Amino acid sequence: MVKKLVAYGSENDVKSFIGLKKCKYYELRRKYSQLPSHYVHVACQDASTRIKSFLKLKRKKLAKSDKSLINKTSIWLDDHLWKPLGYTTIKVATHKG
């Protein structure tokens, strides 16, 4: 999901979280209907952060490529997607509940 958002944002000059969410939210919700909606929300946040970081590196001539590449996978979870169960365990919302 993040790879698609970064590619779309880079190609269409959409850098902001609001812009990405406005353009791609409903499409991603239809495609990933089994996931909670907040996964799309945080994927847009992650993608906009990656796009802005890449553009900053590109301005400083420190970017190693012409496109923003995703080398490491990460998942952002907002407060609606997880909750603590005691001191050492968390419960994460998934497509199965």
N, C-alpha and C positions, 0 to 999 in steps of 0.2 A: 504494500500500500504506500509506504513512504517513498520507495523507488519511483513509482508512477507519479506521485505528487511532485517530487523533485524534478523529474523529467518535464512534466507539464509546466511547472513554475519557471524553469530555466528557459524553455522554448517560447513561452508566452509572456515573459517578463512580469510574472506575478510573484512578488516576494513576501507579501504580508500574509499572516495567518488568516485574517478576515477575507482577503482576496481568494486564497486557495479554498477556504471553506465555502465561500460563495459559489465558486466555479465547479467544484468537484464533490461537494458533500452528498448530494442526492444520487449521483452516479455511483459513488462508493457504497452508499447505504443499500442501493439495489443489488450491487454485485456481492457485497458481504453482509447480506441481510441476517445471517445467523449470529453475527457478532453484536455485542452491545454498541449503541451509537457513539459512546464516548471513545471507542477505539479510533473512529474516523476523526473525531475532534482532536485527540492527542497526536494522531499521525499528521494532521495539518500543522499543528504546532511544531512538531519535530522537523517536518520538511521545510517550513519557513525559516527555522533557525539554521538549518543546513545550507539553504540557498543564500541567506544573508551572510553567513560565515564564508562561504565560497567567494561571493562577490567582494567581500572585504579583502580576502587574500589575493584575489585577482587584481584589485586596484593597487595593492602593494607589490604586485608582480612576484608573489610567492606561491601562486597556484601552480600545481604540477601538470595540469591538463586544461583543456578548453571547456570541459563540462564538469559539473559537480558529480563526483563519484561517491558511492556509498560503500565503504570498505568494511565497516563494522555494523552488525545488526544490534539494534537496541529497541526496547519497548518502553514508552513513557506510560505511566499509569497515573491518572488523576484520582482525586479522592472518591469518585464514584465507582472506580474499578477494583478497589481493594479495601480491606479493613483488617486491623490486627486481631489476632486470636491469641490472647495472652502476650507474653513477652518475646517469644521466639518464633511465632508462626503468623502467617498472613493468609487471608482468604482472597483469591483473585477471581473476578467475574470472567467467565468464558462463555463460549457458545452453548455449553451444556448447563449453564446456570451458575 
